[in-house]
Amino acid sequence: MAKTATGIGDTDQGIFIGKGEQPVWLTLGLANRHGLVTGATGTGKTVSLQVMAEGFSRAGVPVFVADIKGDLSGISEPGAAKDFILERARTMGLGFQPDQFSTIFWDVFGEQGHPVRATVSEMGPLLLSRMMDLSEAQEGVLNIAFRVADEQGLLLLDMKDLRAILSFIAEHAAELTTQYGNVSKQSVGAIQRQLLVLENQGGDKFFGEPALDLNDFMRTDRDGRGMVNILVADKLMQSPRLYATFLLWMLSELFEQLPEVGDPPKPKLVFFFDEAHLLFNDAPKALMDKIEQVVRLIRSKGVGVYFVTQNPIDVPDKVLAQLGNRVQHALRAFTPRDQKAVAAAAQTFRPNPKLNTAQVITELGKGEALVSCLEGNGTPAMVERVMVRPPSARIGPITPEERKAIIAGSPVKGKYDTAIDSESAYEMLQKRVEGTAATGAESNGGVLDQIGSIVGSVFGTNTPRGRLSTGQVIARSVTRSVTNKVVGGVVADIGKSLGGSLGGSVGRALVRGALGGLLRR
């Protein structure tokens, strides 16, 4: 790697992480091989994360990061030339220059950033079951609800749609049981109670429209720098299962939507998953297998996933094996379990004969880390003890006034800020009950059923939810790009006759609802 005009720094091939006996760079061409940032509370994980996010942005790579404590918001404002920062930069031969990075703030609750929404159909029954901690029997009933909605042409967009379809299958439990298996009213009741809990945690704000377009995460600014997308997660973390499921849904959607690119010169997007242990806690084996599959295969889509957690043992071995770039801050070893964790962490690095890795992990000071990045043909470099470089942007949170100014000038301002209540399952079932659209509803419902049947046949929703055939996978990928123009256009005319905004959303919702996320493949 070369030096910049101001000393050691980023190059067109790598991000300068820090310096010990040797400088350490994260190679951009291998950054999609994923990574891990670990260490005890207060040891500098957030600063390391910010340094990497700044480096990716400078290289033109968009970044998504969950901000648990609010500290990462400072990346949007210039850093201050404080004495300790200048001293650290000087010892590395790095000329410190304050910098700031184009930032978009997102917030599931719409309070400190643009609202983030997904439709119920997009989330799918498996992830919803995980989010609500449903039993196997309850998950089966939820799958039946999705199946009935697909076949009836009923769009599941928000929470009231899901409640409505659950009530519908409870009322028709007898006839549905003979076709799909046991539909227990007790299970439906249990799911409804869990939906209430989810609503109380703010889940009702997450489900609805306009749904998030993941292309909005893939932006660069006018200078060609990658936009830094910050998910404000301090309130979201009060509902850890909602937080973990939401980020997993995003990963699976990225996997589904992005084309194969192999190993590009630099990633198309880098995704930082803070408090990563929440993803794996109490996850059933089927879900764990899918998570491992996502992490293993999303690399070829040009997406790098970086897990941030306190301890490497928080991450299952199968996933840990996929994480090539590693930054290990200090761990404490006061108990036998702590000592075991330190030993396990040391064993994940390629040994350096100059270092007793296990011992150094307990001796690292604040801002120091053991770093091993991939090099050459993708093999891990020997672990190095380094002082992490200082960030160029502000360390710590921004003010509410600064946040408001950034949101006001956001490139997605106005796109997600107002919720849309499209005509969907709730309204359509209400019409059936009230009988207000007797002839017209019967006719239009028949067309919707036909469209639902056609799309269901293509995407495998009219068959048991196993793995899609190769033809279905290809057809689904192609249809994603034309659905709004074809299916959505056809149904738009029907939507107008129904007097709602159904037509504008039904095409996308049917196709993405049939998909339901990677975890239903």
ChimeraX attribute file (.defattr): number of C-alpha atoms within 10 A of each C-alpha:
attribute: neighborCount
match mode: 1-to-1
recipient: residues
	/A:1	16
	/A:2	12
	/A:3	13
	/A:4	12
	/A:5	9
	/A:6	11
	/A:7	15
	/A:8	19
	/A:9	25
	/A:10	21
	/A:11	18
	/A:12	13
	/A:13	17
	/A:14	22
	/A:15	24
	/A:16	23
	/A:17	25
	/A:18	28
	/A:19	22
	/A:20	17
	/A:21	9
	/A:22	10
	/A:23	18
	/A:24	25
	/A:25	22
	/A:26	24
	/A:27	24
	/A:28	22
	/A:29	19
	/A:30	27
	/A:31	30
	/A:32	30
	/A:33	26
	/A:34	25
	/A:35	23
	/A:36	23
	/A:37	27
	/A:38	29
	/A:39	22
	/A:40	15
	/A:41	13
	/A:42	11
	/A:43	21
	/A:44	21
	/A:45	26
	/A:46	23
	/A:47	19
	/A:48	25
	/A:49	20
	/A:50	23
	/A:51	22
	/A:52	21
	/A:53	28
	/A:54	25
	/A:55	25
	/A:56	27
	/A:57	22
	/A:58	20
	/A:59	21
	/A:60	20
	/A:61	24
	/A:62	27
	/A:63	28
	/A:64	21
	/A:65	21
	/A:66	22
	/A:67	22
	/A:68	18
	/A:69	15
	/A:70	16
	/A:71	16
	/A:72	25
	/A:73	27
	/A:74	22
	/A:75	27
	/A:76	23
	/A:77	23
	/A:78	17
	/A:79	21
	/A:80	17
	/A:81	15
	/A:82	8
	/A:83	9
	/A:84	10
	/A:85	16
	/A:86	16
	/A:87	15
	/A:88	17
	/A:89	22
	/A:90	13
	/A:91	13
	/A:92	19
	/A:93	15
	/A:94	22
	/A:95	16
	/A:96	22
	/A:97	15
	/A:98	14
	/A:99	16
	/A:100	16
	/A:101	21
	/A:102	20
	/A:103	25
	/A:104	26
	/A:105	23
	/A:106	20
	/A:107	21
	/A:108	25
	/A:109	20
	/A:110	18
	/A:111	11
	/A:112	17
	/A:113	23
	/A:114	24
	/A:115	24
	/A:116	23
	/A:117	26
	/A:118	22
	/A:119	24
	/A:120	26
	/A:121	27
	/A:122	25
	/A:123	27
	/A:124	24
	/A:125	25
	/A:126	20
	/A:127	24
	/A:128	21
	/A:129	20
	/A:130	19
	/A:131	21
	/A:132	19
	/A:133	16
	/A:134	18
	/A:135	14
	/A:136	10
	/A:137	14
	/A:138	20
	/A:139	22
	/A:140	19
	/A:141	25
	/A:142	26
	/A:143	19
	/A:144	23
	/A:145	24
	/A:146	25
	/A:147	21
	/A:148	20
	/A:149	25
	/A:150	26
	/A:151	19
	/A:152	18
	/A:153	24
	/A:154	26
	/A:155	30
	/A:156	31
	/A:157	30
	/A:158	25
	/A:159	21
	/A:160	19
	/A:161	24
	/A:162	23
	/A:163	19
	/A:164	19
	/A:165	23
	/A:166	25
	/A:167	18
	/A:168	15
	/A:169	23
	/A:170	20
	/A:171	12
	/A:172	13
	/A:173	18
	/A:174	14
	/A:175	13
	/A:176	16
	/A:177	14
	/A:178	10
	/A:179	9
	/A:180	16
	/A:181	14
	/A:182	17
	/A:183	24
	/A:184	17
	/A:185	17
	/A:186	11
	/A:187	21
	/A:188	23
	/A:189	15
	/A:190	15
	/A:191	23
	/A:192	16
	/A:193	13
	/A:194	17
	/A:195	21
	/A:196	17
	/A:197	13
	/A:198	18
	/A:199	15
	/A:200	11
	/A:201	16
	/A:202	17
	/A:203	21
	/A:204	18
	/A:205	19
	/A:206	23
	/A:207	24
	/A:208	24
	/A:209	21
	/A:210	21
	/A:211	21
	/A:212	17
	/A:213	13
	/A:214	13
	/A:215	10
	/A:216	14
	/A:217	18
	/A:218	18
	/A:219	22
	/A:220	18
	/A:221	16
	/A:222	8
	/A:223	9
	/A:224	13
	/A:225	20
	/A:226	29
	/A:227	27
	/A:228	29
	/A:229	23
	/A:230	25
	/A:231	26
	/A:232	26
	/A:233	23
	/A:234	14
	/A:235	17
	/A:236	21
	/A:237	17
	/A:238	11
	/A:239	17
	/A:240	17
	/A:241	18
	/A:242	23
	/A:243	20
	/A:244	23
	/A:245	20
	/A:246	22
	/A:247	19
	/A:248	21
	/A:249	21
	/A:250	17
	/A:251	21
	/A:252	21
	/A:253	20
	/A:254	20
	/A:255	22
	/A:256	19
	/A:257	15
	/A:258	17
	/A:259	13
	/A:260	13
	/A:261	13
	/A:262	13
	/A:263	17
	/A:264	17
	/A:265	15
	/A:266	23
	/A:267	26
	/A:268	20
	/A:269	26
	/A:270	27
	/A:271	23
	/A:272	26
	/A:273	24
	/A:274	25
	/A:275	20
	/A:276	20
	/A:277	19
	/A:278	20
	/A:279	22
	/A:280	15
	/A:281	13
	/A:282	11
	/A:283	14
	/A:284	10
	/A:285	9
	/A:286	10
	/A:287	16
	/A:288	18
	/A:289	14
	/A:290	16
	/A:291	21
	/A:292	17
	/A:293	16
	/A:294	21
	/A:295	24
	/A:296	18
	/A:297	15
	/A:298	24
	/A:299	24
	/A:300	20
	/A:301	22
	/A:302	27
	/A:303	28
	/A:304	25
	/A:305	26
	/A:306	26
	/A:307	22
	/A:308	24
	/A:309	22
	/A:310	21
	/A:311	23
	/A:312	24
	/A:313	16
	/A:314	19
	/A:315	20
	/A:316	13
	/A:317	11
	/A:318	15
	/A:319	16
	/A:320	19
	/A:321	12
	/A:322	18
	/A:323	24
	/A:324	24
	/A:325	26
	/A:326	25
	/A:327	26
	/A:328	29
	/A:329	30
	/A:330	27
	/A:331	24
	/A:332	15
	/A:333	16
	/A:334	9
	/A:335	9
	/A:336	9
	/A:337	10
	/A:338	14
	/A:339	16
	/A:340	13
	/A:341	20
	/A:342	24
	/A:343	16
	/A:344	15
	/A:345	20
	/A:346	21
	/A:347	12
	/A:348	17
	/A:349	23
	/A:350	15
	/A:351	16
	/A:352	13
	/A:353	9
	/A:354	9
	/A:355	13
	/A:356	11
	/A:357	24
	/A:358	17
	/A:359	13
	/A:360	18
	/A:361	24
	/A:362	16
	/A:363	15
	/A:364	20
	/A:365	14
	/A:366	14
	/A:367	21
	/A:368	25
	/A:369	33
	/A:370	24
	/A:371	27
	/A:372	26
	/A:373	26
	/A:374	24
	/A:375	17
	/A:376	10
	/A:377	7
	/A:378	14
	/A:379	14
	/A:380	16
	/A:381	19
	/A:382	18
	/A:383	25
	/A:384	26
	/A:385	26
	/A:386	21
	/A:387	25
	/A:388	27
	/A:389	24
	/A:390	25
	/A:391	28
	/A:392	23
	/A:393	24
	/A:394	23
	/A:395	20
	/A:396	17
	/A:397	17
	/A:398	17
	/A:399	10
	/A:400	10
	/A:401	9
	/A:402	15
	/A:403	20
	/A:404	14
	/A:405	10
	/A:406	19
	/A:407	19
	/A:408	13
	/A:409	10
	/A:410	16
	/A:411	14
	/A:412	14
	/A:413	14
	/A:414	10
	/A:415	14
	/A:416	18
	/A:417	14
	/A:418	12
	/A:419	14
	/A:420	12
	/A:421	14
	/A:422	22
	/A:423	23
	/A:424	21
	/A:425	23
	/A:426	21
	/A:427	17
	/A:428	20
	/A:429	17
	/A:430	12
	/A:431	14
	/A:432	13
	/A:433	10
	/A:434	10
	/A:435	11
	/A:436	11
	/A:437	15
	/A:438	11
	/A:439	10
	/A:440	12
	/A:441	16
	/A:442	12
	/A:443	12
	/A:444	17
	/A:445	17
	/A:446	14
	/A:447	15
	/A:448	20
	/A:449	19
	/A:450	15
	/A:451	21
	/A:452	26
	/A:453	19
	/A:454	15
	/A:455	22
	/A:456	23
	/A:457	14
	/A:458	21
	/A:459	25
	/A:460	22
	/A:461	24
	/A:462	18
	/A:463	11
	/A:464	11
	/A:465	13
	/A:466	10
	/A:467	12
	/A:468	19
	/A:469	13
	/A:470	9
	/A:471	11
	/A:472	15
	/A:473	18
	/A:474	13
	/A:475	13
	/A:476	22
	/A:477	16
	/A:478	11
	/A:479	20
	/A:480	15
	/A:481	12
	/A:482	13
	/A:483	20
	/A:484	21
	/A:485	14
	/A:486	13
	/A:487	21
	/A:488	22
	/A:489	17
	/A:490	17
	/A:491	22
	/A:492	22
	/A:493	13
	/A:494	19
	/A:495	21
	/A:496	13
	/A:497	13
	/A:498	17
	/A:499	10
	/A:500	16
	/A:501	17
	/A:502	23
	/A:503	24
	/A:504	22
	/A:505	24
	/A:506	31
	/A:507	27
	/A:508	21
	/A:509	25
	/A:510	27
	/A:511	26
	/A:512	23
	/A:513	27
	/A:514	27
	/A:515	25
	/A:516	26
	/A:517	25
	/A:518	24
	/A:519	23
	/A:520	17
	/A:521	14
